[in-house]
Amino acid sequence: MLNVLTPKGRDAENAAREAILKLQKEGQSFVWFPEHNFFPVDGFVTSGSSITAIFEGKSRRASFADGQMTYNGKAYSELLITANKIDNGVKLAQQMGINFYIIIHFELSDLCVSFKVYDQGTHRVIEHKRRNTRTQAGANGGSVFRDNAYIDFSLCSVGFVL
């Protein structure tokens, strides 16, 4: 079952949506795909009447300061995200000829950071490491082995810069 279809998963999704919507600027909007459907990314960014980027939004019950995430008292210098999120987003961005971002909301800091994962202008994918590791299966707990990507927080921007 998709985590977003459970109460805990829905809460995490809503926290990300609310925080990301606060990043909108005049003439720029974040548009989310319909709920309860699977899409390779969470939505797209518009400027005027044009789609300018796609994004994946995440919420972490952690804090962010000084270029590090703190979760359960431990500091992390890298974002862990399922590698297929990067693969799917990059593929779609390449097909559409637009940029792809990952936006992370840190609930305990009420702060968002963004990573430009694919740059259409340079055709570059953000530097990241991949490892098959055991991680939390989703918002509802559990664990699973999967291909995960690790992106250094030094590559993020605080907020969202298009």
Rosetta blueprint (number, residue, H / E / L):
1 M L
2 L L
3 N H
4 V H
5 L H
6 T L
7 P H
8 K H
9 G H
10 R H
11 D H
12 A H
13 E H
14 N H
15 A H
16 A H
17 R H
18 E H
19 A H
20 I H
21 L H
22 K L
23 L L
24 Q L
25 K L
26 E L
27 G L
28 Q E
29 S E
30 F E
31 V E
32 W E
33 F L
34 P L
35 E L
36 H L
37 N L
38 F L
39 F L
40 P L
41 V L
42 D L
43 G E
44 F E
45 V E
46 T E
47 S E
48 G L
49 S L
50 S E
51 I E
52 T E
53 A E
54 I E
55 F E
56 E E
57 G E
58 K E
59 S E
60 R E
61 R L
62 A L
63 S E
64 F E
65 A E
66 D L
67 G L
68 Q E
69 M E
70 T E
71 Y E
72 N L
73 G L
74 K E
75 A E
76 Y E
77 S L
78 E E
79 L E
80 L E
81 I E
82 T E
83 A H
84 N H
85 K H
86 I H
87 D H
88 N H
89 G H
90 V H
91 K H
92 L H
93 A H
94 Q H
95 Q H
96 M H
97 G L
98 I L
99 N E
100 F E
101 Y E
102 I E
103 I E
104 I E
105 H E
106 F E
107 E L
108 L L
109 S L
110 D L
111 L E
112 C E
113 V E
114 S E
115 F E
116 K E
117 V E
118 Y E
119 D E
120 Q L
121 G L
122 T L
123 H L
124 R E
125 V E
126 I L
127 E L
128 H L
129 K E
130 R E
131 R E
132 N E
133 T E
134 R E
135 T E
136 Q E
137 A L
138 G L
139 A L
140 N L
141 G L
142 G L
143 S E
144 V E
145 F E
146 R E
147 D E
148 N E
149 A E
150 Y E
151 I E
152 D E
153 F H
154 S H
155 L H
156 C L
157 S E
158 V E
159 G L
160 F L
161 V L
162 L L
